[in-house]
Amino acid sequence: MESGRAQAFVLDDILLAGQIANARNPKDFVIAGESLRTENQSLTFRKDDPAFKALVDRVVSGMMKSGEMEKLYNKWFMSPIPPKGININYPLNAETKEAFANPSSKGI
């Protein structure tokens, strides 16, 4: 896109935001329209370790409910990050806000 050989590019929103943030002139680009699909991320671990799952659930749910997870998100996606000090500038989406407000271990 920077070379002018394309007018549009389709990719996951967060990856597009990273590409834009690393462009020579980030203000030349915009993520247009609605997201084609939203998928929240998850943790994976052995299913035969209920004690470990309980620990992970307690820590991650606690971070979500306390606001710590949103602070971490803002640190990495809404603030300049090392080593180049680039800000991806990708606000938290509604689905992730909902997941932070109501943590669960159900799949999507």
Phi and psi restraints in degrees (range 20) as a CNS / XPLOR table:
assign (resid 1 and name C) (resid 2 and name N)
       (resid 2 and name CA) (resid 2 and name C) 1.0 -62.5 20.0 2
assign (resid 2 and name N) (resid 2 and name CA)
       (resid 2 and name C) (resid 3 and name N) 1.0 -30.4 20.0 2
assign (resid 2 and name C) (resid 3 and name N)
       (resid 3 and name CA) (resid 3 and name C) 1.0 -81.3 20.0 2
assign (resid 3 and name N) (resid 3 and name CA)
       (resid 3 and name C) (resid 4 and name N) 1.0 -9.6 20.0 2
assign (resid 3 and name C) (resid 4 and name N)
       (resid 4 and name CA) (resid 4 and name C) 1.0 87.4 20.0 2
assign (resid 4 and name N) (resid 4 and name CA)
       (resid 4 and name C) (resid 5 and name N) 1.0 4.8 20.0 2
assign (resid 4 and name C) (resid 5 and name N)
       (resid 5 and name CA) (resid 5 and name C) 1.0 -81.2 20.0 2
assign (resid 5 and name N) (resid 5 and name CA)
       (resid 5 and name C) (resid 6 and name N) 1.0 -9.3 20.0 2
assign (resid 5 and name C) (resid 6 and name N)
       (resid 6 and name CA) (resid 6 and name C) 1.0 -140.3 20.0 2
assign (resid 6 and name N) (resid 6 and name CA)
       (resid 6 and name C) (resid 7 and name N) 1.0 150.9 20.0 2
assign (resid 6 and name C) (resid 7 and name N)
       (resid 7 and name CA) (resid 7 and name C) 1.0 -102.5 20.0 2
assign (resid 7 and name N) (resid 7 and name CA)
       (resid 7 and name C) (resid 8 and name N) 1.0 -17.0 20.0 2
assign (resid 7 and name C) (resid 8 and name N)
       (resid 8 and name CA) (resid 8 and name C) 1.0 -151.5 20.0 2
assign (resid 8 and name N) (resid 8 and name CA)
       (resid 8 and name C) (resid 9 and name N) 1.0 159.6 20.0 2
assign (resid 8 and name C) (resid 9 and name N)
       (resid 9 and name CA) (resid 9 and name C) 1.0 -151.6 20.0 2
assign (resid 9 and name N) (resid 9 and name CA)
       (resid 9 and name C) (resid 10 and name N) 1.0 132.6 20.0 2
assign (resid 9 and name C) (resid 10 and name N)
       (resid 10 and name CA) (resid 10 and name C) 1.0 -109.1 20.0 2
assign (resid 10 and name N) (resid 10 and name CA)
       (resid 10 and name C) (resid 11 and name N) 1.0 130.0 20.0 2
assign (resid 10 and name C) (resid 11 and name N)
       (resid 11 and name CA) (resid 11 and name C) 1.0 -164.9 20.0 2
assign (resid 11 and name N) (resid 11 and name CA)
       (resid 11 and name C) (resid 12 and name N) 1.0 166.2 20.0 2
assign (resid 11 and name C) (resid 12 and name N)
       (resid 12 and name CA) (resid 12 and name C) 1.0 -52.7 20.0 2
assign (resid 12 and name N) (resid 12 and name CA)
       (resid 12 and name C) (resid 13 and name N) 1.0 140.9 20.0 2
assign (resid 12 and name C) (resid 13 and name N)
       (resid 13 and name CA) (resid 13 and name C) 1.0 -53.3 20.0 2
assign (resid 13 and name N) (resid 13 and name CA)
       (resid 13 and name C) (resid 14 and name N) 1.0 -46.1 20.0 2
assign (resid 13 and name C) (resid 14 and name N)
       (resid 14 and name CA) (resid 14 and name C) 1.0 -65.7 20.0 2
assign (resid 14 and name N) (resid 14 and name CA)
       (resid 14 and name C) (resid 15 and name N) 1.0 -36.4 20.0 2
assign (resid 14 and name C) (resid 15 and name N)
       (resid 15 and name CA) (resid 15 and name C) 1.0 -70.1 20.0 2
assign (resid 15 and name N) (resid 15 and name CA)
       (resid 15 and name C) (resid 16 and name N) 1.0 -37.2 20.0 2
assign (resid 15 and name C) (resid 16 and name N)
       (resid 16 and name CA) (resid 16 and name C) 1.0 -61.8 20.0 2
assign (resid 16 and name N) (resid 16 and name CA)
       (resid 16 and name C) (resid 17 and name N) 1.0 -43.6 20.0 2
assign (resid 16 and name C) (resid 17 and name N)
       (resid 17 and name CA) (resid 17 and name C) 1.0 -59.7 20.0 2
assign (resid 17 and name N) (resid 17 and name CA)
       (resid 17 and name C) (resid 18 and name N) 1.0 -39.4 20.0 2
assign (resid 17 and name C) (resid 18 and name N)
       (resid 18 and name CA) (resid 18 and name C) 1.0 -65.3 20.0 2
assign (resid 18 and name N) (resid 18 and name CA)
       (resid 18 and name C) (resid 19 and name N) 1.0 -41.2 20.0 2
assign (resid 18 and name C) (resid 19 and name N)
       (resid 19 and name CA) (resid 19 and name C) 1.0 -63.2 20.0 2
assign (resid 19 and name N) (resid 19 and name CA)
       (resid 19 and name C) (resid 20 and name N) 1.0 -43.3 20.0 2
assign (resid 19 and name C) (resid 20 and name N)
       (resid 20 and name CA) (resid 20 and name C) 1.0 -63.4 20.0 2
assign (resid 20 and name N) (resid 20 and name CA)
       (resid 20 and name C) (resid 21 and name N) 1.0 -45.9 20.0 2
assign (resid 20 and name C) (resid 21 and name N)
       (resid 21 and name CA) (resid 21 and name C) 1.0 -59.8 20.0 2
assign (resid 21 and name N) (resid 21 and name CA)
       (resid 21 and name C) (resid 22 and name N) 1.0 -30.8 20.0 2
assign (resid 21 and name C) (resid 22 and name N)
       (resid 22 and name CA) (resid 22 and name C) 1.0 -92.7 20.0 2
assign (resid 22 and name N) (resid 22 and name CA)
       (resid 22 and name C) (resid 23 and name N) 1.0 0.0 20.0 2
assign (resid 22 and name C) (resid 23 and name N)
       (resid 23 and name CA) (resid 23 and name C) 1.0 -71.1 20.0 2
assign (resid 23 and name N) (resid 23 and name CA)
       (resid 23 and name C) (resid 24 and name N) 1.0 158.3 20.0 2
assign (resid 23 and name C) (resid 24 and name N)
       (resid 24 and name CA) (resid 24 and name C) 1.0 -59.7 20.0 2
assign (resid 24 and name N) (resid 24 and name CA)
       (resid 24 and name C) (resid 25 and name N) 1.0 -40.5 20.0 2
assign (resid 24 and name C) (resid 25 and name N)
       (resid 25 and name CA) (resid 25 and name C) 1.0 -130.0 20.0 2
assign (resid 25 and name N) (resid 25 and name CA)
       (resid 25 and name C) (resid 26 and name N) 1.0 81.0 20.0 2
assign (resid 25 and name C) (resid 26 and name N)
       (resid 26 and name CA) (resid 26 and name C) 1.0 -54.7 20.0 2
assign (resid 26 and name N) (resid 26 and name CA)
       (resid 26 and name C) (resid 27 and name N) 1.0 -30.5 20.0 2
assign (resid 26 and name C) (resid 27 and name N)
       (resid 27 and name CA) (resid 27 and name C) 1.0 -69.4 20.0 2
assign (resid 27 and name N) (resid 27 and name CA)
       (resid 27 and name C) (resid 28 and name N) 1.0 -10.0 20.0 2
assign (resid 27 and name C) (resid 28 and name N)
       (resid 28 and name CA) (resid 28 and name C) 1.0 -77.6 20.0 2
assign (resid 28 and name N) (resid 28 and name CA)
       (resid 28 and name C) (resid 29 and name N) 1.0 -9.5 20.0 2
assign (resid 28 and name C) (resid 29 and name N)
       (resid 29 and name CA) (resid 29 and name C) 1.0 -123.8 20.0 2
assign (resid 29 and name N) (resid 29 and name CA)
       (resid 29 and name C) (resid 30 and name N) 1.0 153.4 20.0 2
assign (resid 29 and name C) (resid 30 and name N)
       (resid 30 and name CA) (resid 30 and name C) 1.0 -144.8 20.0 2
assign (resid 30 and name N) (resid 30 and name CA)
       (resid 30 and name C) (resid 31 and name N) 1.0 146.2 20.0 2
assign (resid 30 and name C) (resid 31 and name N)
       (resid 31 and name CA) (resid 31 and name C) 1.0 -88.2 20.0 2
assign (resid 31 and name N) (resid 31 and name CA)
       (resid 31 and name C) (resid 32 and name N) 1.0 113.3 20.0 2
assign (resid 31 and name C) (resid 32 and name N)
       (resid 32 and name CA) (resid 32 and name C) 1.0 -100.7 20.0 2
assign (resid 32 and name N) (resid 32 and name CA)
       (resid 32 and name C) (resid 33 and name N) 1.0 146.6 20.0 2
assign (resid 32 and name C) (resid 33 and name N)
       (resid 33 and name CA) (resid 33 and name C) 1.0 72.6 20.0 2
assign (resid 33 and name N) (resid 33 and name CA)
       (resid 33 and name C) (resid 34 and name N) 1.0 -172.7 20.0 2
assign (resid 33 and name C) (resid 34 and name N)
       (resid 34 and name CA) (resid 34 and name C) 1.0 -80.3 20.0 2
assign (resid 34 and name N) (resid 34 and name CA)
       (resid 34 and name C) (resid 35 and name N) 1.0 154.8 20.0 2
assign (resid 34 and name C) (resid 35 and name N)
       (resid 35 and name CA) (resid 35 and name C) 1.0 -64.9 20.0 2
assign (resid 35 and name N) (resid 35 and name CA)
       (resid 35 and name C) (resid 36 and name N) 1.0 140.3 20.0 2
assign (resid 35 and name C) (resid 36 and name N)
       (resid 36 and name CA) (resid 36 and name C) 1.0 -71.7 20.0 2
assign (resid 36 and name N) (resid 36 and name CA)
       (resid 36 and name C) (resid 37 and name N) 1.0 -29.5 20.0 2
assign (resid 36 and name C) (resid 37 and name N)
       (resid 37 and name CA) (resid 37 and name C) 1.0 -165.4 20.0 2
assign (resid 37 and name N) (resid 37 and name CA)
       (resid 37 and name C) (resid 38 and name N) 1.0 143.4 20.0 2
assign (resid 37 and name C) (resid 38 and name N)
       (resid 38 and name CA) (resid 38 and name C) 1.0 -117.5 20.0 2
assign (resid 38 and name N) (resid 38 and name CA)
       (resid 38 and name C) (resid 39 and name N) 1.0 128.3 20.0 2
assign (resid 38 and name C) (resid 39 and name N)
       (resid 39 and name CA) (resid 39 and name C) 1.0 -132.1 20.0 2
assign (resid 39 and name N) (resid 39 and name CA)
       (resid 39 and name C) (resid 40 and name N) 1.0 114.5 20.0 2
assign (resid 39 and name C) (resid 40 and name N)
       (resid 40 and name CA) (resid 40 and name C) 1.0 -72.1 20.0 2
assign (resid 40 and name N) (resid 40 and name CA)
       (resid 40 and name C) (resid 41 and name N) 1.0 152.3 20.0 2
assign (resid 40 and name C) (resid 41 and name N)
       (resid 41 and name CA) (resid 41 and name C) 1.0 -84.9 20.0 2
assign (resid 41 and name N) (resid 41 and name CA)
       (resid 41 and name C) (resid 42 and name N) 1.0 164.6 20.0 2
assign (resid 41 and name C) (resid 42 and name N)
       (resid 42 and name CA) (resid 42 and name C) 1.0 -145.8 20.0 2
assign (resid 42 and name N) (resid 42 and name CA)
       (resid 42 and name C) (resid 43 and name N) 1.0 169.6 20.0 2
assign (resid 42 and name C) (resid 43 and name N)
       (resid 43 and name CA) (resid 43 and name C) 1.0 -100.7 20.0 2
assign (resid 43 and name N) (resid 43 and name CA)
       (resid 43 and name C) (resid 44 and name N) 1.0 145.4 20.0 2
assign (resid 43 and name C) (resid 44 and name N)
       (resid 44 and name CA) (resid 44 and name C) 1.0 -126.2 20.0 2
assign (resid 44 and name N) (resid 44 and name CA)
       (resid 44 and name C) (resid 45 and name N) 1.0 138.3 20.0 2
assign (resid 44 and name C) (resid 45 and name N)
       (resid 45 and name CA) (resid 45 and name C) 1.0 -158.5 20.0 2
assign (resid 45 and name N) (resid 45 and name CA)
       (resid 45 and name C) (resid 46 and name N) 1.0 171.8 20.0 2
assign (resid 45 and name C) (resid 46 and name N)
       (resid 46 and name CA) (resid 46 and name C) 1.0 -56.7 20.0 2
assign (resid 46 and name N) (resid 46 and name CA)
       (resid 46 and name C) (resid 47 and name N) 1.0 135.4 20.0 2
assign (resid 46 and name C) (resid 47 and name N)
       (resid 47 and name CA) (resid 47 and name C) 1.0 -83.1 20.0 2
assign (resid 47 and name N) (resid 47 and name CA)
       (resid 47 and name C) (resid 48 and name N) 1.0 -8.5 20.0 2
assign (resid 47 and name C) (resid 48 and name N)
       (resid 48 and name CA) (resid 48 and name C) 1.0 -97.5 20.0 2
assign (resid 48 and name N) (resid 48 and name CA)
       (resid 48 and name C) (resid 49 and name N) 1.0 26.1 20.0 2
assign (resid 48 and name C) (resid 49 and name N)
       (resid 49 and name CA) (resid 49 and name C) 1.0 -130.4 20.0 2
assign (resid 49 and name N) (resid 49 and name CA)
       (resid 49 and name C) (resid 50 and name N) 1.0 75.9 20.0 2
assign (resid 49 and name C) (resid 50 and name N)
       (resid 50 and name CA) (resid 50 and name C) 1.0 -62.9 20.0 2
assign (resid 50 and name N) (resid 50 and name CA)
       (resid 50 and name C) (resid 51 and name N) 1.0 -29.2 20.0 2
assign (resid 50 and name C) (resid 51 and name N)
       (resid 51 and name CA) (resid 51 and name C) 1.0 -66.9 20.0 2
assign (resid 51 and name N) (resid 51 and name CA)
       (resid 51 and name C) (resid 52 and name N) 1.0 -41.6 20.0 2
assign (resid 51 and name C) (resid 52 and name N)
       (resid 52 and name CA) (resid 52 and name C) 1.0 -67.2 20.0 2
assign (resid 52 and name N) (resid 52 and name CA)
       (resid 52 and name C) (resid 53 and name N) 1.0 -41.5 20.0 2
assign (resid 52 and name C) (resid 53 and name N)
       (resid 53 and name CA) (resid 53 and name C) 1.0 -59.6 20.0 2
assign (resid 53 and name N) (resid 53 and name CA)
       (resid 53 and name C) (resid 54 and name N) 1.0 -42.9 20.0 2
assign (resid 53 and name C) (resid 54 and name N)
       (resid 54 and name CA) (resid 54 and name C) 1.0 -61.7 20.0 2
assign (resid 54 and name N) (resid 54 and name CA)
       (resid 54 and name C) (resid 55 and name N) 1.0 -40.9 20.0 2
assign (resid 54 and name C) (resid 55 and name N)
       (resid 55 and name CA) (resid 55 and name C) 1.0 -63.2 20.0 2
assign (resid 55 and name N) (resid 55 and name CA)
       (resid 55 and name C) (resid 56 and name N) 1.0 -48.7 20.0 2
assign (resid 55 and name C) (resid 56 and name N)
       (resid 56 and name CA) (resid 56 and name C) 1.0 -60.4 20.0 2
assign (resid 56 and name N) (resid 56 and name CA)
       (resid 56 and name C) (resid 57 and name N) 1.0 -47.1 20.0 2
assign (resid 56 and name C) (resid 57 and name N)
       (resid 57 and name CA) (resid 57 and name C) 1.0 -58.0 20.0 2
assign (resid 57 and name N) (resid 57 and name CA)
       (resid 57 and name C) (resid 58 and name N) 1.0 -44.9 20.0 2
assign (resid 57 and name C) (resid 58 and name N)
       (resid 58 and name CA) (resid 58 and name C) 1.0 -64.0 20.0 2
assign (resid 58 and name N) (resid 58 and name CA)
       (resid 58 and name C) (resid 59 and name N) 1.0 -47.0 20.0 2
assign (resid 58 and name C) (resid 59 and name N)
       (resid 59 and name CA) (resid 59 and name C) 1.0 -68.3 20.0 2
assign (resid 59 and name N) (resid 59 and name CA)
       (resid 59 and name C) (resid 60 and name N) 1.0 -50.3 20.0 2
assign (resid 59 and name C) (resid 60 and name N)
       (resid 60 and name CA) (resid 60 and name C) 1.0 -66.7 20.0 2
assign (resid 60 and name N) (resid 60 and name CA)
       (resid 60 and name C) (resid 61 and name N) 1.0 -44.3 20.0 2
assign (resid 60 and name C) (resid 61 and name N)
       (resid 61 and name CA) (resid 61 and name C) 1.0 -61.3 20.0 2
assign (resid 61 and name N) (resid 61 and name CA)
       (resid 61 and name C) (resid 62 and name N) 1.0 -41.5 20.0 2
assign (resid 61 and name C) (resid 62 and name N)
       (resid 62 and name CA) (resid 62 and name C) 1.0 -61.3 20.0 2
assign (resid 62 and name N) (resid 62 and name CA)
       (resid 62 and name C) (resid 63 and name N) 1.0 -42.0 20.0 2
assign (resid 62 and name C) (resid 63 and name N)
       (resid 63 and name CA) (resid 63 and name C) 1.0 -64.6 20.0 2
assign (resid 63 and name N) (resid 63 and name CA)
       (resid 63 and name C) (resid 64 and name N) 1.0 -38.5 20.0 2
assign (resid 63 and name C) (resid 64 and name N)
       (resid 64 and name CA) (resid 64 and name C) 1.0 -67.2 20.0 2
assign (resid 64 and name N) (resid 64 and name CA)
       (resid 64 and name C) (resid 65 and name N) 1.0 -47.5 20.0 2
assign (resid 64 and name C) (resid 65 and name N)
       (resid 65 and name CA) (resid 65 and name C) 1.0 -68.8 20.0 2
assign (resid 65 and name N) (resid 65 and name CA)
       (resid 65 and name C) (resid 66 and name N) 1.0 -33.1 20.0 2
assign (resid 65 and name C) (resid 66 and name N)
       (resid 66 and name CA) (resid 66 and name C) 1.0 -79.3 20.0 2
assign (resid 66 and name N) (resid 66 and name CA)
       (resid 66 and name C) (resid 67 and name N) 1.0 -13.8 20.0 2
assign (resid 66 and name C) (resid 67 and name N)
       (resid 67 and name CA) (resid 67 and name C) 1.0 94.7 20.0 2
assign (resid 67 and name N) (resid 67 and name CA)
       (resid 67 and name C) (resid 68 and name N) 1.0 -6.5 20.0 2
assign (resid 67 and name C) (resid 68 and name N)
       (resid 68 and name CA) (resid 68 and name C) 1.0 -62.7 20.0 2
assign (resid 68 and name N) (resid 68 and name CA)
       (resid 68 and name C) (resid 69 and name N) 1.0 -37.9 20.0 2
assign (resid 68 and name C) (resid 69 and name N)
       (resid 69 and name CA) (resid 69 and name C) 1.0 -64.5 20.0 2
assign (resid 69 and name N) (resid 69 and name CA)
       (resid 69 and name C) (resid 70 and name N) 1.0 -40.1 20.0 2
assign (resid 69 and name C) (resid 70 and name N)
       (resid 70 and name CA) (resid 70 and name C) 1.0 -67.3 20.0 2
assign (resid 70 and name N) (resid 70 and name CA)
       (resid 70 and name C) (resid 71 and name N) 1.0 -36.8 20.0 2
assign (resid 70 and name C) (resid 71 and name N)
       (resid 71 and name CA) (resid 71 and name C) 1.0 -61.6 20.0 2
assign (resid 71 and name N) (resid 71 and name CA)
       (resid 71 and name C) (resid 72 and name N) 1.0 -43.5 20.0 2
assign (resid 71 and name C) (resid 72 and name N)
       (resid 72 and name CA) (resid 72 and name C) 1.0 -63.6 20.0 2
assign (resid 72 and name N) (resid 72 and name CA)
       (resid 72 and name C) (resid 73 and name N) 1.0 -42.1 20.0 2
assign (resid 72 and name C) (resid 73 and name N)
       (resid 73 and name CA) (resid 73 and name C) 1.0 -58.2 20.0 2
assign (resid 73 and name N) (resid 73 and name CA)
       (resid 73 and name C) (resid 74 and name N) 1.0 -48.6 20.0 2
assign (resid 73 and name C) (resid 74 and name N)
       (resid 74 and name CA) (resid 74 and name C) 1.0 -62.2 20.0 2
assign (resid 74 and name N) (resid 74 and name CA)
       (resid 74 and name C) (resid 75 and name N) 1.0 -36.0 20.0 2
assign (resid 74 and name C) (resid 75 and name N)
       (resid 75 and name CA) (resid 75 and name C) 1.0 -61.3 20.0 2
assign (resid 75 and name N) (resid 75 and name CA)
       (resid 75 and name C) (resid 76 and name N) 1.0 -42.4 20.0 2
assign (resid 75 and name C) (resid 76 and name N)
       (resid 76 and name CA) (resid 76 and name C) 1.0 -94.1 20.0 2
assign (resid 76 and name N) (resid 76 and name CA)
       (resid 76 and name C) (resid 77 and name N) 1.0 -21.5 20.0 2
assign (resid 76 and name C) (resid 77 and name N)
       (resid 77 and name CA) (resid 77 and name C) 1.0 -120.3 20.0 2
assign (resid 77 and name N) (resid 77 and name CA)
       (resid 77 and name C) (resid 78 and name N) 1.0 -9.3 20.0 2
assign (resid 77 and name C) (resid 78 and name N)
       (resid 78 and name CA) (resid 78 and name C) 1.0 -127.4 20.0 2
assign (resid 78 and name N) (resid 78 and name CA)
       (resid 78 and name C) (resid 79 and name N) 1.0 9.0 20.0 2
assign (resid 78 and name C) (resid 79 and name N)
       (resid 79 and name CA) (resid 79 and name C) 1.0 -136.5 20.0 2
assign (resid 79 and name N) (resid 79 and name CA)
       (resid 79 and name C) (resid 80 and name N) 1.0 158.5 20.0 2
assign (resid 79 and name C) (resid 80 and name N)
       (resid 80 and name CA) (resid 80 and name C) 1.0 -60.7 20.0 2
assign (resid 80 and name N) (resid 80 and name CA)
       (resid 80 and name C) (resid 81 and name N) 1.0 135.3 20.0 2
assign (resid 80 and name C) (resid 81 and name N)
       (resid 81 and name CA) (resid 81 and name C) 1.0 -120.1 20.0 2
assign (resid 81 and name N) (resid 81 and name CA)
       (resid 81 and name C) (resid 82 and name N) 1.0 149.4 20.0 2
assign (resid 81 and name C) (resid 82 and name N)
       (resid 82 and name CA) (resid 82 and name C) 1.0 -70.5 20.0 2
assign (resid 82 and name N) (resid 82 and name CA)
       (resid 82 and name C) (resid 83 and name N) 1.0 160.2 20.0 2
assign (resid 82 and name C) (resid 83 and name N)
       (resid 83 and name CA) (resid 83 and name C) 1.0 -90.7 20.0 2
assign (resid 83 and name N) (resid 83 and name CA)
       (resid 83 and name C) (resid 84 and name N) 1.0 -11.7 20.0 2
assign (resid 83 and name C) (resid 84 and name N)
       (resid 84 and name CA) (resid 84 and name C) 1.0 -95.3 20.0 2
assign (resid 84 and name N) (resid 84 and name CA)
       (resid 84 and name C) (resid 85 and name N) 1.0 -7.2 20.0 2
assign (resid 84 and name C) (resid 85 and name N)
       (resid 85 and name CA) (resid 85 and name C) 1.0 71.1 20.0 2
assign (resid 85 and name N) (resid 85 and name CA)
       (resid 85 and name C) (resid 86 and name N) 1.0 28.0 20.0 2
assign (resid 85 and name C) (resid 86 and name N)
       (resid 86 and name CA) (resid 86 and name C) 1.0 -85.0 20.0 2
assign (resid 86 and name N) (resid 86 and name CA)
       (resid 86 and name C) (resid 87 and name N) 1.0 136.2 20.0 2
assign (resid 86 and name C) (resid 87 and name N)
       (resid 87 and name CA) (resid 87 and name C) 1.0 -102.2 20.0 2
assign (resid 87 and name N) (resid 87 and name CA)
       (resid 87 and name C) (resid 88 and name N) 1.0 116.2 20.0 2
assign (resid 87 and name C) (resid 88 and name N)
       (resid 88 and name CA) (resid 88 and name C) 1.0 -67.3 20.0 2
assign (resid 88 and name N) (resid 88 and name CA)
       (resid 88 and name C) (resid 89 and name N) 1.0 -30.4 20.0 2
assign (resid 88 and name C) (resid 89 and name N)
       (resid 89 and name CA) (resid 89 and name C) 1.0 54.8 20.0 2
assign (resid 89 and name N) (resid 89 and name CA)
       (resid 89 and name C) (resid 90 and name N) 1.0 55.6 20.0 2
assign (resid 89 and name C) (resid 90 and name N)
       (resid 90 and name CA) (resid 90 and name C) 1.0 -121.2 20.0 2
assign (resid 90 and name N) (resid 90 and name CA)
       (resid 90 and name C) (resid 91 and name N) 1.0 98.5 20.0 2
assign (resid 90 and name C) (resid 91 and name N)
       (resid 91 and name CA) (resid 91 and name C) 1.0 -62.7 20.0 2
assign (resid 91 and name N) (resid 91 and name CA)
       (resid 91 and name C) (resid 92 and name N) 1.0 152.3 20.0 2
assign (resid 91 and name C) (resid 92 and name N)
       (resid 92 and name CA) (resid 92 and name C) 1.0 -58.7 20.0 2
assign (resid 92 and name N) (resid 92 and name CA)
       (resid 92 and name C) (resid 93 and name N) 1.0 130.6 20.0 2
assign (resid 92 and name C) (resid 93 and name N)
       (resid 93 and name CA) (resid 93 and name C) 1.0 -84.7 20.0 2
assign (resid 93 and name N) (resid 93 and name CA)
       (resid 93 and name C) (resid 94 and name N) 1.0 165.9 20.0 2
assign (resid 93 and name C) (resid 94 and name N)
       (resid 94 and name CA) (resid 94 and name C) 1.0 -60.7 20.0 2
assign (resid 94 and name N) (resid 94 and name CA)
       (resid 94 and name C) (resid 95 and name N) 1.0 -39.0 20.0 2
assign (resid 94 and name C) (resid 95 and name N)
       (resid 95 and name CA) (resid 95 and name C) 1.0 -65.1 20.0 2
assign (resid 95 and name N) (resid 95 and name CA)
       (resid 95 and name C) (resid 96 and name N) 1.0 -39.6 20.0 2
assign (resid 95 and name C) (resid 96 and name N)
       (resid 96 and name CA) (resid 96 and name C) 1.0 -72.2 20.0 2
assign (resid 96 and name N) (resid 96 and name CA)
       (resid 96 and name C) (resid 97 and name N) 1.0 -38.0 20.0 2
assign (resid 96 and name C) (resid 97 and name N)
       (resid 97 and name CA) (resid 97 and name C) 1.0 -58.6 20.0 2
assign (resid 97 and name N) (resid 97 and name CA)
       (resid 97 and name C) (resid 98 and name N) 1.0 -43.3 20.0 2
assign (resid 97 and name C) (resid 98 and name N)
       (resid 98 and name CA) (resid 98 and name C) 1.0 -63.0 20.0 2
assign (resid 98 and name N) (resid 98 and name CA)
       (resid 98 and name C) (resid 99 and name N) 1.0 -42.8 20.0 2
assign (resid 98 and name C) (resid 99 and name N)
       (resid 99 and name CA) (resid 99 and name C) 1.0 -64.2 20.0 2
assign (resid 99 and name N) (resid 99 and name CA)
       (resid 99 and name C) (resid 100 and name N) 1.0 -38.3 20.0 2
assign (resid 99 and name C) (resid 100 and name N)
       (resid 100 and name CA) (resid 100 and name C) 1.0 -66.1 20.0 2
assign (resid 100 and name N) (resid 100 and name CA)
       (resid 100 and name C) (resid 101 and name N) 1.0 -38.3 20.0 2
assign (resid 100 and name C) (resid 101 and name N)
       (resid 101 and name CA) (resid 101 and name C) 1.0 -73.2 20.0 2
assign (resid 101 and name N) (resid 101 and name CA)
       (resid 101 and name C) (resid 102 and name N) 1.0 -30.4 20.0 2
assign (resid 101 and name C) (resid 102 and name N)
       (resid 102 and name CA) (resid 102 and name C) 1.0 -134.1 20.0 2
assign (resid 102 and name N) (resid 102 and name CA)
       (resid 102 and name C) (resid 103 and name N) 1.0 71.1 20.0 2
assign (resid 102 and name C) (resid 103 and name N)
       (resid 103 and name CA) (resid 103 and name C) 1.0 -62.5 20.0 2
assign (resid 103 and name N) (resid 103 and name CA)
       (resid 103 and name C) (resid 104 and name N) 1.0 145.3 20.0 2
assign (resid 103 and name C) (resid 104 and name N)
       (resid 104 and name CA) (resid 104 and name C) 1.0 -153.8 20.0 2
assign (resid 104 and name N) (resid 104 and name CA)
       (resid 104 and name C) (resid 105 and name N) 1.0 168.0 20.0 2
assign (resid 104 and name C) (resid 105 and name N)
       (resid 105 and name CA) (resid 105 and name C) 1.0 -108.7 20.0 2
assign (resid 105 and name N) (resid 105 and name CA)
       (resid 105 and name C) (resid 106 and name N) 1.0 17.1 20.0 2
assign (resid 105 and name C) (resid 106 and name N)
       (resid 106 and name CA) (resid 106 and name C) 1.0 -79.0 20.0 2
assign (resid 106 and name N) (resid 106 and name CA)
       (resid 106 and name C) (resid 107 and name N) 1.0 149.2 20.0 2
assign (resid 106 and name C) (resid 107 and name N)
       (resid 107 and name CA) (resid 107 and name C) 1.0 -81.1 20.0 2
assign (resid 107 and name N) (resid 107 and name CA)
       (resid 107 and name C) (resid 108 and name N) 1.0 174.2 20.0 2
